[in-house]
Amino acid sequence: MYRMKEVSVPKKSVVPAIREAAFDCPHCGAYTTQTWYALHADARSGDSRTPNIPHAATIEETHNDQTIPKDLKPLLIDFYEKSLRGFVFLEKNSSGKYVYSNVHNLSLSRCFNCGEFAVWIHDRLIFPAALAGPPPNPDLPDDVRHDYEEAGRVLNLSPRGSAALLRLAIQKLCAALGEKGENINDDIANLVKKGLSPLVQKALDSVRVIGNEAVHPGTLDLKDDVETATRLFELVNIIAEQMISNLKHVEDLYKKLPADKRKAIEKRDGKP
């Protein structure tokens, strides 16, 4: 019997834009509905004439302040934590004010998937900075992924800064994989012995990560450009794919075997 070939339908993707009601979220990357907000402004007065920006010690001070009611503390701490994150969030105003000014050419969009806000001036996305470079491997450790994503946000503004962050990401990734995380050359050589493709070592040479022109992870190299940074993005993902994702896929397949089959295999291999 003739069977029709299954055709994979590409996932819809829309670049963030001021006239779109759904697009790829600049925070989480999901294509989803966006809620747009009209903004209003009240002039500050009295004791609140300047913005209220908490500092890192504010949370601990709030914890220790015995004069603050217990039911109010969690609300204050939540407010301070959101402020310190540097992200936009909403707070309901129950002061009863009705006079305000409309704010034009400044807009907020909120992602239905992750709930985070994006800030727009006229038709330009101001926050968060748009990510450049290939998406990070989903199996990257969190601290490595954060450096990777930050490198993507600064790539077009500072290729050298982006490359420095990516070298730091490689250093952290090697440490997460059991290496010392001190010398990329030595770490990669050891990972090759553990199964990493030797081609990765050659690729690192091609972008001056190791060798006589080595640059310490996290520092700037005047020779770095967008092409160098782009190759480093790819290298981080290649290392993660070969040393984390592939092993994870194999382990997932093995776990799908019936329990009795796994026990027989483990007995055969002399595993307890």
Buried (B, 14 or more C-beta within 10 A) or exposed (E): EEEEEEEEEEEEEEEBEBEEEEBBBBBEBEEBEBEEEEEEEEEEEEEEEEEEEBEEEBBEEBEEEEEBEEEEEEEBBEBBEBBBEEBBEEEEEEEEEEEEEEEEEBBBBBBEBEEBBBBBEEEEBEBBBBBBBEEBBEBBBEBBBBBBBBBBBBBBEBBBBBBBBBBBBBBBBBBBBEBEBEBBBBBBBBBBEEEBEEEBBEBBBEBBBBEEEBBEBEEEBEEBEBEBBBBBBBBBBBBBBBBBBEEEEEEEEEEEEEEEEBEEEEEEEEEE
